[in-house]
Amino acid sequence: MKSLLLVFCIGALSLCRPTFVQNSSPGAKAVPAKSDGQTSFDGLKSLAGTWTGRVTTDPPNPDIEGPIQVTMRVASRGNVLVHEISPGGVPEPTMIYLDDDRLTLVHYCEAGNRPRMVARKSPDPKVVKFDFVDISGSTTPVYLHDFVFTIIDANHHTEDWTFKLPGDQLLHAHFDLKREGENVAARSGK
């Protein structure tokens, strides 16, 4: 009885075995193409580290302009890039992650809101532009509306933040950032 049951189980399993498609060119393996979101995310993850530089604004805003430090780290087994600034000593994180194939950014603003943005397709892999989608929390007094990363090289990048102020006025903040000290030597091979 046991052997009959065993034969029946093996027979049933053989009917369920997967069918394999043969590759028309022997030795070649199909490699799935990366989505635009994945390509952009991989580029941004290369920015992990500590960055210092200056912020300039248009129109000029002396409360924001001046030196800045940005830290970025890859977390959650490579599934999120944590970007952090500390204006006035208060940490202000931004999380960047893939949501399906869409590269998504959520900024946790000291103004108490959380704007969400999605990267648009870019012809230049060194430029990642995020456009506003929606917001949790209040839009007053200010909220982040657009965010652009431009990778100059492994040790230099810029960030352009556009804030929406009351009356639909815009404030543009430009961060010009260089990788800090020992990381520069390590990445450039010096």
C-alpha positions as CSV (number, residue, x, y, z in Angstrom):
1,M,0.0,0.0,0.0
2,K,2.8,2.4,0.9
3,S,4.6,1.7,-2.4
4,L,1.4,2.4,-4.4
5,L,1.0,5.7,-2.5
6,L,4.6,6.6,-3.2
7,V,4.2,5.8,-6.9
8,F,1.1,7.9,-7.0
9,C,2.8,10.9,-5.3
10,I,5.8,10.7,-7.7
11,G,3.5,10.5,-10.7
12,A,1.5,13.5,-9.5
13,L,4.7,15.5,-8.9
14,S,6.0,14.7,-12.3
15,L,2.9,16.3,-13.8
16,C,3.6,19.5,-11.8
17,R,7.2,19.9,-12.7
18,P,8.1,23.2,-14.3
19,T,8.8,23.4,-18.0
20,F,12.0,25.0,-18.9
21,V,12.4,27.1,-22.0
22,Q,15.5,26.5,-23.9
23,N,17.7,29.4,-24.8
24,S,18.3,29.7,-28.5
25,S,21.9,30.7,-28.1
26,P,23.8,28.2,-25.9
27,G,25.8,29.7,-23.1
28,A,23.9,33.0,-23.2
29,K,21.8,34.0,-20.2
30,A,19.1,36.5,-20.3
31,V,19.8,39.4,-17.9
32,P,16.7,41.4,-17.0
33,A,17.2,45.1,-17.8
34,K,17.2,47.4,-14.8
35,S,14.3,49.8,-14.5
36,D,15.0,53.6,-14.7
37,G,14.1,53.7,-11.0
38,Q,16.6,51.0,-10.1
39,T,19.4,52.6,-12.1
40,S,18.8,56.0,-10.4
41,F,18.6,54.4,-7.0
42,D,21.9,52.5,-7.5
43,G,23.5,55.9,-8.5
44,L,22.2,57.6,-5.4
45,K,23.3,54.8,-3.1
46,S,26.9,55.5,-4.4
47,L,26.6,58.8,-2.5
48,A,26.6,57.0,0.9
49,G,28.9,58.9,3.3
50,T,29.4,62.3,4.8
51,W,29.3,65.4,2.7
52,T,30.1,69.1,3.6
53,G,29.6,72.2,1.6
54,R,27.6,75.4,1.4
55,V,24.0,76.3,0.8
56,T,22.9,79.3,-1.3
57,T,19.4,80.4,-1.7
58,D,17.3,82.3,-4.3
59,P,15.9,84.6,-3.1
60,P,18.6,85.1,-0.5
61,N,17.7,83.8,2.9
62,P,20.4,84.3,5.6
63,D,18.7,81.8,8.0
64,I,19.3,79.0,5.5
65,E,22.5,80.0,3.7
66,G,25.9,78.9,4.9
67,P,27.8,75.7,5.8
68,I,25.9,72.4,5.7
69,Q,26.7,68.8,6.5
70,V,24.8,65.9,4.8
71,T,25.1,62.3,5.8
72,M,23.7,59.5,3.6
73,R,23.6,55.8,4.5
74,V,22.2,52.7,2.9
75,A,19.9,50.8,5.3
76,S,17.5,48.0,5.4
77,R,19.6,45.6,3.3
78,G,20.0,48.1,0.5
79,N,16.3,48.9,0.3
80,V,16.5,52.5,1.5
81,L,18.9,55.4,1.3
82,V,18.7,57.6,4.4
83,H,19.6,61.2,3.7
84,E,20.0,63.5,6.7
85,I,20.7,67.1,7.4
86,S,20.6,68.8,10.9
87,P,19.5,72.4,10.5
88,G,19.8,74.0,13.9
89,G,21.1,70.7,15.3
90,V,17.7,68.9,14.8
91,P,18.0,65.8,12.5
92,E,15.8,66.0,9.4
93,P,15.8,62.7,7.5
94,T,14.7,62.0,3.9
95,M,14.1,58.4,2.9
96,I,14.6,57.3,-0.7
97,Y,13.4,53.9,-1.8
98,L,11.9,51.9,-4.7
99,D,8.2,51.5,-4.7
100,D,7.8,48.8,-7.4
101,D,9.9,50.5,-10.2
102,R,9.2,54.0,-9.0
103,L,12.0,55.8,-7.1
104,T,10.3,57.5,-4.2
105,L,11.4,60.2,-1.7
106,V,9.7,61.1,1.5
107,H,11.1,64.1,3.4
108,Y,10.4,64.4,7.1
109,C,10.5,68.1,7.5
110,E,11.1,70.1,10.7
111,A,7.9,72.0,9.7
112,G,6.0,68.9,10.7
113,N,5.0,67.7,7.2
114,R,6.1,64.8,5.0
115,P,6.1,65.6,1.3
116,R,6.3,62.6,-1.1
117,M,8.0,62.8,-4.5
118,V,8.6,60.4,-7.3
119,A,11.7,60.5,-9.6
120,R,11.0,61.3,-13.3
121,K,12.8,59.5,-16.1
122,S,16.0,61.3,-16.9
123,P,18.1,61.0,-20.0
124,D,21.2,61.7,-17.8
125,P,21.9,58.9,-15.3
126,K,23.8,61.4,-13.1
127,V,20.7,63.6,-12.6
128,V,17.8,62.5,-10.5
129,K,14.8,64.8,-10.4
130,F,12.0,64.2,-7.9
131,D,8.6,65.8,-8.5
132,F,5.9,66.5,-5.8
133,V,3.1,63.9,-5.6
134,D,1.4,64.6,-2.2
135,I,1.9,65.6,1.4
136,S,1.0,64.3,4.9
137,G,0.6,67.1,7.4
138,S,0.2,70.8,6.8
139,T,1.6,72.7,3.8
140,T,2.2,75.8,6.1
141,P,4.5,77.5,6.8
142,V,6.6,75.7,4.1
143,Y,7.0,72.4,2.3
144,L,9.6,70.8,0.0
145,H,8.2,70.7,-3.5
146,D,11.0,69.5,-5.8
147,F,14.4,67.8,-5.2
148,V,17.2,67.3,-7.7
149,F,20.5,65.4,-7.2
150,T,23.3,66.0,-9.7
151,I,26.3,63.7,-9.4
152,I,29.4,65.5,-10.6
153,D,31.8,62.7,-9.7
154,A,32.4,60.2,-6.8
155,N,33.4,63.0,-4.5
156,H,31.2,66.0,-5.6
157,H,27.5,66.3,-6.0
158,T,24.9,69.1,-5.8
159,E,21.4,69.1,-4.4
160,D,18.7,71.5,-5.4
161,W,15.7,71.8,-3.1
162,T,12.7,73.9,-4.0
163,F,10.3,74.9,-1.2
164,K,6.8,76.2,-1.7
165,L,6.0,79.2,0.6
166,P,2.7,80.9,1.3
167,G,1.2,82.6,-1.7
168,D,2.8,80.0,-4.0
169,Q,6.2,81.7,-3.7
170,L,9.2,79.5,-4.2
171,L,12.5,79.3,-2.4
172,H,15.4,77.5,-4.1
173,A,18.2,76.1,-2.0
174,H,21.4,74.9,-3.8
175,F,23.7,72.6,-1.8
176,D,27.2,72.3,-3.3
177,L,28.7,69.2,-1.5
178,K,32.1,67.5,-1.4
179,R,32.8,64.1,0.2
180,E,34.5,64.5,3.6
181,G,38.2,63.9,4.3
182,E,39.3,60.2,4.5
183,N,36.4,59.0,2.3
184,V,37.8,61.2,-0.6
185,A,41.2,59.6,-0.4
186,A,39.8,56.1,-0.1
187,R,37.4,56.6,-3.1
188,S,40.0,58.3,-5.3
189,G,42.6,55.6,-4.5
190,K,45.1,58.1,-2.9
